[in-house]
Amino acid sequence: MRPRDRKKGRKKKKIFYRKKICRFCENKIEVIDYKDIKLLRNFVTERGKIIPRRISGNCAPHQRRLTVAIKQARNIALLPFAEA
């Protein structure tokens, strides 16, 4: 009997994912400032990578502004490009 045939009787569980809400829309934050390091650190991993939109839950316009702010902060050395 092949493994594919044994699984036919099982039903797949449906997984419910809660919709992520944009933090900036929720708090009505219009301007994302590159000098606000406390805010920007939440959207950067320990390795220095920017957290993607599907994980952070940001809307597209705010994710674009956030990315620009993080890159500006990196250029003037407020945030590191990569952690060692």
N, C-alpha and C positions, 0 to 999 in steps of 0.2 A: 504494500500500500504506500502510495506516495504521500509526502507531507502535505501537499496541497489538498488532497482528498479528506484528510483528517480534520482540517480547519473549517470545512464547509458547514458543519452544524452549529458553529459558534456565531454569536451575533456580536458585532462591533459596538463598543460603548461609545456614546456620543460625548465628546468633551466640550464643556461650556467654558468659554473664555470671556472674562469681563472686558468690556471695551475700555481702552485707556483714554483718559481725558487729558487734553493739553493743559499743562500747568500754567502757561502764560495766558491762555484764554479764560481759564477758571478764575484766576486772580486779577484779570483785566490789566496785565502788564503789557504796555504798548512798546516801550523802548527796552531793548536788551543791550546793556552797556558793557563794553569790553573791560572796563575797570572793575566790574563787580565780580571778583574772583570767587567769592563764596558760592554764588549762583552758578558760575561756569564750571566749577569743580564737580558739581553733581552730574554733569553731562560728559565727563571725560573719564576714561578708565584709568587704572593705575599705570598702565603701559603708555598712556598719553593719547589713546585713540578716542575719537568722538563717537559717542553712543548713537547708534542709528535710530531713526524715527520710529520704526516698528517696535523697538524695545522701550524707548523713552516715553512714547505716547504723544509726542508733540504733533501739532498740525504742520502741514508743509510750509506755510509762510514763516511760522515761528522757528521751525527747524533751520530754514535757510538763514534767517537773521542770527540765530544762535551759532551756526557754523562760521559765519563771517566774524562774529564777536570773538569766538575762540581763536580763530586764525590771527586776528588783530592782536589779541592778548599774547599769543605766542611770539609774534614778531617783535614786540617791545619787551619781551622776557618776563611777562607777568605769569605766564603758564609755560611749563616745559614742553618741548616738542616730543620728547620721549623720556620715560623714567628708566634709570639703569637698574 
